[in-house]
């Protein structure tokens, strides 16, 4: 998709194939193109000027490798996620989808009033856990990014970022865009992480940011703006993990954790895979072709980044980009969301050297070593539904 500033005309098809299309449109059309697309298609803006490739530095790679190499079972870390509450997660996602009548949210499309309401609510929820939050606008008309920080106990700029996107997309012609799975599930996991930090009184020697992006469905606009800001500031970002679609489990399939097949840092994938094997062995870990979420914005600027997803394989959720994407339906699995959230929390704990205010006394009867670093223990789950490619 090519934006043509200052020009107003009907879309012009520049290239067409069975799996993709390049069109030239006015900016105001480009930013709402998602509501006109078939549900299995996504729009991506093409920059007006060439964008230089920024590789992840060897220093950043070695830092992530060192974290992965040091991972081993820790009973304190294992106990931290014990208070992640499925009833609370259900309450959170029902507010975001509007299934809770008191919410009133019909849509979280990035240009909607519901998205503004969701942003303000998320800021309030994160701040109640002790985070310092800011609503950061990035483009006119879009709802803002919600950026929340837990400051380090040390004098350091080193930061780790966990994120999801709170904007949503519904069926063509419908005013409903509940986004229960895409990506209410990822946002709910972020809230569960924040509530765990508060409940356990955890402090970190390094900084941690929890960010809810907007504009993902229109082409990663919110994350591109924030990643560019961090890049220009020379941010000392250890790693970034995006949670996008965690909640759907196809009937008959095991709980899963999907990692990106093509976009992202292999070293961060290795770290997530190792920690999942140790602390959430109930998850089948594998790769997915589903793309392209907000981690891409950071990876393209040289930050170590990856995504966690609900399936080791292509998208299977029949309500993907559909107004029926609610939490109260067959296949929506809060247990799977909790299992993946547990992995995210433990990545944070292993990476940023936690300081728990009240460390529980836990006796470990066994120690499980991680899989050898440098090898991903991955599985591929065969499709139950038709394979699809997302462009």
N, C-alpha and C positions, 0 to 999 in steps of 0.2 A: 504494500500500500504506500503510494507516494503522496505526501501532502503538497499542495500547491498554494502557498500563501498569497493572499491578495487576489486570487482568481476564483470566480464563482461560475461553475459550469457543471453539466452532467458528468458523472463518472466516465472515464475513458479507460477501456481495457487495453493494457500494454502487453500483457502476456497471459496465456490461459493454458492450463493442463488439467488432467483429471483430478489432480490432488492439490493444485494451488492456482492462484490468480494474482497478477500484479495489476493494480488499477491506480489511476491518478484521480484524486478527489480534492475538493476544498477542505481546509482544516476542520471546519465546523461539521462536515459530513464524516470525516475520518474519525473524529472522536466519539461519534455515536454509531459507527458502522456495525458494532457488535450486535445491536438490536435487530439488524436486518439479515444477519448471517444464519445459515443452517447451524444447528446446535453443535455439530462436530467440527466446525471451522472457527478459527480465531484470527483476529486481525493483528498485524504487526507493522508499525510505521517504519518506513525506509528513510534513513537520514538524508538530508539534502546534500551533505558533503561526505566524502570518505571518512570512515571511522578507523583510526589505527588500532591494531590488535595490541592489547596490553596483557602480556603473559603473567601468570602468578610467579612472583619472585622465588628464587631458590631459598632465600631466607624464610619466607612464609611457608613454603613447602616443608622445609626441614622442621619448622616449629610444629606443624601439624603432625608430622611423622613422629616427632619426639613424644607428643601427647599420646598418640596411638600406641607407641612402643611401651609406654609406662602404664597402660591400662591393665588393671587386674581387679578381681572381685574385692570389694570393700563393704563390709556389713553396714557401716554407717551410711554410705551412699545408697546401698540397697534399701535401707529403711526409710529414707527421706520421702519417697513417693507414696508411702502407705496411706496418706490422707487424701490422695486424689479421689474426689467424690463424683461418682456417676450421677447422683441426683442433682448436684450442683452444675455439672456439665450440661445435663438435660435442661435445667433452668436457664442457663446462659444461652444455649443455642435456640431455645424456644423464644427468648426475648428477641434475638437477632432475626429470626425468621418471621416473627409476627404470629407464631402459633400460640403464644401467650397473649390473650386478648388485651391485657393491660399495656402491651408494647405499642400496638398500633402501626408497626412498621409493615408496609406493603411491599417495599422494594428497597434494596441497598445498591441499586444502580448508581454508579459514581456521580451522576448528575441529579440524583433524587433527594427530596427532603428526608427520606428514610435513611439515606447514607449519612447525612449531617447529624441526624439524631443518633445513629449508631456510633459515630465518631465521638460525640460528646459523652455518650454512655460508656464507651470503652475507656475514654480518658478517666472518667470517674472511677470505674472499676479498678483500673491499674493503679491509680493514685491511692486508693484505699488499701493497697498492699504495701505501700511505702515507696513506690516509684515516683520519680519526678517526670511529669509528662508534658508534652507540647503538641499542639495541633499545628502541623506544618503544611500550609498551602503550597501547591506546586504549579498549577495551571488554572486559569480562569474557568469557572464553572464546575470543576471537579471538587468533590469532597476532599478534605485534607488527609495527609498521612497522620497517624497517631504514633508518636515516638516517645517511648518511656525508658528511663534509665535508672538502674540501681548502681549507685556510685561505688567505686572500689574503696577498700579500706586502706590501700596503699596509694602513694603518689605515683600514679602510672596513667598512661594513655591507652594501654592495651585493652581492647574491647572485643566482646563476642556478641553477635547479633542473632537473635531468633525472630522469625517473622511469619506472617500469614497475610492474606489480603481479605479485607472485609467487604469490598464491593461485590456485587452479584449480577447475575444475568438470568433472565427468564425466557419464556417461550415467545416467539414472534407474535406481536399484536396483543400480548397480555400485560397488564399493569403489575402483575405479581412477579417478583423475583426474590423468593425467600432465601435461596442460596444456603440451604441447610448443610449440604456436603461441601459445595464449592462456593465459598470456602468458610462457611460457618464452623465446620469441624476443625479447621486449622486454627481459627481464632479462639474457639473454645479450648483447644489444647494450650494456647498461649495463656489464656486466663487461668487454666488449671496450674500451669507452671508458676504464674505470679502468686496465686493463692498458696501454693506449696512453700514458696520462698517466705511469705509472710507468716504462715502457720508454724513453720519450723524455726523462724527467727534466723534465717541464714544470711550471712554477709559474705562477700567475695573479695579476694585480694585484687581482682581485676574487675573492670567495668562490664556490666551486662546490659544490653538493650533489647527490649521487646517492642517490635514495631508491627503495627497493623497498616498495611498499605491500601491505598485506593488506586483506581485507574488501571488495575491489572487486566481487566477484561477488555479494555480498549487498546492494549498493547504495552503493558508494563510501565505506564506513564509515571505513576507515583514512585515506584522503586527506581526507575531510571533517574529521576530527579534527585532522590536521596543518595543513590550510589554515586552520582556525579558530584554531589556536594561533599561526600566523604572523601572521594578521590582528590578533589581540588584542595581539601583541607589536609591531605596527607594522613588520613586516619590510620591508626595502628590497629587494624582489624585482624584478629586471630583467625576467625572463621565466621561464616554466615550460613544459617540453615533455614530454608523456607519450608513451611508446612502448608501444603495445598492439597485438599481432598484426602481426608483420613478416615472417613466414616462409613464408606460403603463396602460391604463384604458380600460377594455373590453367594447365593445358596449353595451349600455343599463344599465351599472352599474354606481353607484354614485362614486364620488371621494372618495378615501379611504386612510387610513394610517394603515399599518400592523405592529404589534409588535410580536417579536418571541414567539412562543408557548412554547419552551423548553429550549433555550439557552439564558441566560441573567439574569439581576437583576430585580426582580419584582418591587423593589422600584423605579428604574429608569423608568421602564415601566409606573408605576403609575404617576410619575412626567410628563412624555411626554403626557400621556392620559389626565391628568388634564389640562395641558396647551393647548392641542389641543381643548378640549371642550370649553375653555374660548375664545381663540383667533382665532381658525380655525374651527368653528362649521360646516362648509360645508363638512368636512371630516368625513366619517364613520370610526370609530376606532375599530379595532378588532385584532385577533391573526392570525398568519400565520405559517405554517409548513416549509416554505422556509428557507433553511439554506445552508451553514454555512458560515457566512461572518466574516469580520475582528474583530468584537466585541468579537467573541469567544476567540481570542488570549488573550484579556485583561481579560475577565471574568474568564478564566482558571487560571489566576495568581492572582485572588483576587481583581481585580479592578471592581467597579460598572460599568456595561456596558449594552447596548442594541443596537438594530438595528431599523431603520425605513425603511419601505418597501412600495411598491405601492398598496398592496392588502391585505384585511382582509380575507385571504384564500390562497390556493396553487397558485403557479405560473401559470399565464394564458397567458403570452406573447408568441405568436406563433413564434417570432423571437429570443427567448432565446437561447443563444449560437449559433447564426446563422449569416451568413454573410449579411443577410438582416436587421440586427438590426440598422436601420437608424432612424433619427428623422422625416424625411418627409414621414410619412406613417400613415395609419388609426390606431387610438388608442393611438398614442403618444400624451400625454396631458401636455402641458407646464403649464396650469392652476393648475393641480394637483402637479406638481413639485414645483411651487411657493407656494402653500398652505402648503406643507410639509416643504419647506425651511423656511416659516414664523414660523412654530412650532419650528424648530431648533434655529432660531434667538431668539425667545422668551424664550426658555429654557436657553440659554446663559444669556439673560438679567435678568431673574429671579434668576438664580443660582449664578452669579458672580457679582451682584451689579454694574450695569453700571453707568458710569458718562458721560452723553451726553454733548458734548461741546455746542450744541445749542438745548436745549430741546424745542420743539414746545409747544405753548399754545393750549391745547386741552380741550374742555368742555365735560365732560362725562355726558350723560343724564341718564345713567343707569349703575349699577354695577352688574356683573354676578358673583355669587360665584362659586367656583370650586366644582366638585362632592366630596362627603365625602372621605377623605383620607382612604386608606385601602380597597376601593372598586374600581374595574376597570369597567368603563362603556364601555363595548365592544360589538361588533356585529360580527356576522359571515355572510359573503356574500356567497350565494350558487354559486357553480361553473357553469360557462357558458360552459367551455370546460372540457375535460377529466381530472380527478384528477391524479396527478403524485406524486411520492415520489422522493426526491432528496437524493442521498447517497454520 
